[in-house]
Amino acid sequence: MLLTKNEKEIEYLSYILKREHKYIGLVASKNRFNNDLKKLKQNFNDDKLNEIDCPAGIMINAITPEEIAVSLISKIILLKNSV
């Protein structure tokens, strides 16, 4: 899971995409993510970029910080228990 509110987000995502990973979840708005994708497309193909889950978590229409936390933890549990 990645949550950042600075210009290093692209750098962090690039670093993660170049390494082995089970899940990449980005806690961000779709609008911000679309802006990130435009920049990432310079170095990564669509298959690689499709590995990023944004907004991260399970879709439960979370609104409050507590609900967002439940969504994120639920996704982690789902991935942990998947074979």
C-alpha positions as CSV (number, residue, x, y, z in Angstrom):
1,M,0.0,0.0,0.0
2,L,1.2,3.4,-0.9
3,L,-0.1,6.7,0.5
4,T,1.7,9.9,-0.2
5,K,0.8,13.4,-0.9
6,N,3.9,14.6,-2.5
7,E,5.7,14.6,-5.8
8,K,7.7,11.5,-5.0
9,E,4.7,9.3,-5.6
10,I,5.9,8.6,-9.2
11,E,9.3,7.7,-8.0
12,Y,7.9,5.3,-5.3
13,L,5.6,3.6,-7.8
14,S,8.4,3.2,-10.3
15,Y,10.6,1.6,-7.7
16,I,7.8,-0.8,-6.7
17,L,6.9,-1.7,-10.3
18,K,10.5,-2.7,-11.0
19,R,10.5,-5.2,-8.2
20,E,8.7,-8.4,-7.4
21,H,5.5,-7.7,-5.5
22,K,2.2,-9.4,-4.7
23,Y,0.1,-6.3,-4.6
24,I,0.4,-2.6,-5.3
25,G,-2.3,-0.5,-3.7
26,L,-2.4,3.2,-4.1
27,V,-4.5,5.3,-1.7
28,A,-5.4,8.2,-4.0
29,S,-8.3,9.7,-5.9
30,K,-8.9,8.4,-9.5
31,N,-8.1,11.9,-10.8
32,R,-4.7,11.9,-9.1
33,F,-4.1,8.3,-10.2
34,N,-4.9,9.2,-13.8
35,N,-2.3,12.0,-13.7
36,D,0.2,9.6,-12.3
37,L,-0.5,7.1,-15.1
38,K,0.3,9.7,-17.7
39,K,3.8,10.1,-16.2
40,L,4.3,6.4,-15.6
41,K,3.4,5.5,-19.2
42,Q,6.7,6.9,-20.3
43,N,8.5,4.0,-18.7
44,F,6.0,1.2,-18.2
45,N,3.6,-0.7,-20.5
46,D,-0.2,-1.0,-19.8
47,D,0.2,-4.6,-18.5
48,K,2.6,-3.4,-15.8
49,L,0.5,-0.3,-14.9
50,N,-2.6,-2.5,-14.6
51,E,-0.9,-4.1,-11.5
52,I,-1.6,-0.9,-9.6
53,D,-4.9,-1.1,-7.6
54,C,-6.3,2.4,-7.2
55,P,-8.2,3.3,-5.1
56,A,-6.7,0.6,-2.9
57,G,-8.8,-1.7,-0.8
58,I,-12.1,-3.4,-1.1
59,M,-14.9,-1.4,-2.6
60,I,-17.3,-0.7,0.3
61,N,-18.0,2.9,-0.6
62,A,-15.9,4.0,2.3
63,I,-16.1,7.7,3.3
64,T,-14.6,8.2,6.7
65,P,-11.0,7.5,7.6
66,E,-12.1,4.6,9.7
67,E,-14.1,3.0,6.8
68,I,-11.1,3.5,4.5
69,A,-8.9,1.7,7.0
70,V,-11.4,-1.2,7.2
71,S,-11.3,-1.3,3.3
72,L,-7.5,-1.4,3.2
73,I,-7.2,-4.0,6.0
74,S,-9.9,-6.2,4.3
75,K,-7.9,-6.2,1.1
76,I,-4.7,-7.2,3.0
77,I,-6.6,-10.0,4.7
78,L,-8.0,-11.2,1.4
79,L,-4.6,-11.3,-0.2
80,K,-3.0,-13.0,2.8
81,N,-5.6,-15.7,2.8
82,S,-5.7,-16.3,-1.0
83,V,-3.8,-19.3,-2.3
